[in-house]
Amino acid sequence: MERVSRMVAEKPVVIFSKSSCCMSHTIKSLFCDLGVHPAVHELDEMQRGGREIEAALSRLGCNPTVLAVFIGGELVGGESEVMSLHLQRSLKPMLKRAGALWV
């Protein structure tokens, strides 16, 4: 759990995903289109610790554990939550508050 906390503190937006997940790709593309450059951790491509991180995400309440998006150090959720925020026009203000967007 401590490792996840350190990783989440790396950047304003942190994404835990799997390279084979099409929804993960969609969310990563959304952030890039918005001008956000998140720290992306592909759990299935990690040499060590991917399963432990996935278990820690589960303990934090991520269900399913991938895709997990953190903004400003706080767990936002998965693709449904991120897309809901985007459609409600709440995502950009959240990204600005976290320092991930300046415009």
Long-range contacts (C-beta under 8 A, 24 or more apart in sequence): 1-56, 1-59, 1-60, 3-49, 3-52, 3-53, 3-56, 4-53, 4-56, 4-57, 4-60, 7-39, 7-41, 7-53, 8-70, 8-73, 9-73, 10-39, 11-37, 11-38, 11-39, 11-100, 12-36, 12-71, 12-72, 12-95, 12-98, 12-99, 12-100, 13-37, 13-38, 13-39, 13-69, 13-70, 13-71, 13-95, 13-98, 13-100, 14-38, 14-39, 14-40, 14-41, 14-69, 14-70, 15-39, 15-40, 15-41, 15-67, 15-68, 15-69, 15-70, 16-41, 16-43, 16-53, 16-54, 16-57, 16-62, 16-65, 16-66, 16-67, 16-68, 16-69, 17-41, 17-42, 17-43, 17-66, 17-67, 17-68, 18-42, 18-43, 18-44, 18-66, 19-44, 19-45, 20-44, 21-66, 21-67, 23-67, 23-78, 23-79, 24-66, 24-67, 24-79, 26-79, 27-67, 27-69, 27-79, 27-82, 27-83, 30-82, 30-83, 30-86, 34-91, 34-92, 34-95, 34-101, 35-101, 35-103, 36-95, 36-100, 36-101, 37-100, 38-69, 38-100, 71-95, 71-98, 71-100, 72-97, 72-98, 72-99, 72-100, 73-98
